[in-house]
């Protein structure tokens, strides 16, 4: 298992997190070691496209530095994502 195949395991947690966010009546605490995964995957679950995720996560203080995560977010069209319109 290599390359993007290894990264595709993030698609399932994003989709599961989307369902949890959609059905949860109140706030939800999502965390990871440095915050970049929790922040970016939560933003992905909310439907943002990759460029918006990078922008918003940086504004929130959790820029996406992990190149594998950046590649994943750029390469996956996560179900329900809101694409940017120019």
N, C-alpha and C positions, 0 to 999 in steps of 0.2 A: 504494500500500500504506500503510495508516494504522491507527491505534488498536491494537486487540488483534491484528489481522492481522499487524502488524509484530512483535508480541511472540511470536506463536505459534512463531517459529523456535526458541525455547528448549525447546519440548516434545521435539524430536528429540534435542538433546544430553542432556536429563534421562533419556530412555529409553535412550540409548546408554550413558550413565554408569551407569545401573542394571545393565545387562548386564555392563559391565566389573567393577563392584563384586561382582556375583554370581559371576562366573567367575574373579576374581583371587584367587590363594592368599595373597597378603600385602598389606601396606599400599600405599596409592596416594596420590601427591601430586597434589592438585588445587589450582590457583592462578588468580588473576586480579589485577587492579590494586589493589583495595582489600580483597579478601577476602569482600565481601558476596555476590557472585555465586557464587564457588567454594563458599562455605559453604552458602548457601541452596539451590543446585542440587544439591549433594551430599546435603543433608538431604532434599530432594525425591526424589532418586533412591533414598534409603533407605526411602521410603514415608511420610514424615510429611506431615500436612495443613498448610495454610498457617499456621494459628494456632500450631501446634507448631513450625514452621520459624522463625517470627518470635521465639518464646520461646527456643528453643534457640540460634539464631544470636546473639541478644543475650547469652545466658549465656556463649557461647564468645568474645565480644568482637568479633563481626562483625554488628552489627545491620543490618537491611535498611532503608536510608534511601532508596534509589532507588525513586521512586513507580511507575515503569513496571514494575520487577521485582515490587513488592508487588502491583500490579494483576494481573500475569501469574500470580503464585502463588495469588492469591485466585480468579481466574477459571477456572483450569485444574484439572480433576480429573485429575491425572497417573496414568496406568495403574499400578495396584498400590498406590496410596496408602492408608495406614491412616487411616481417618476417626476423629475423636474421638467417643467415646460418652459421653453425659452420664449 
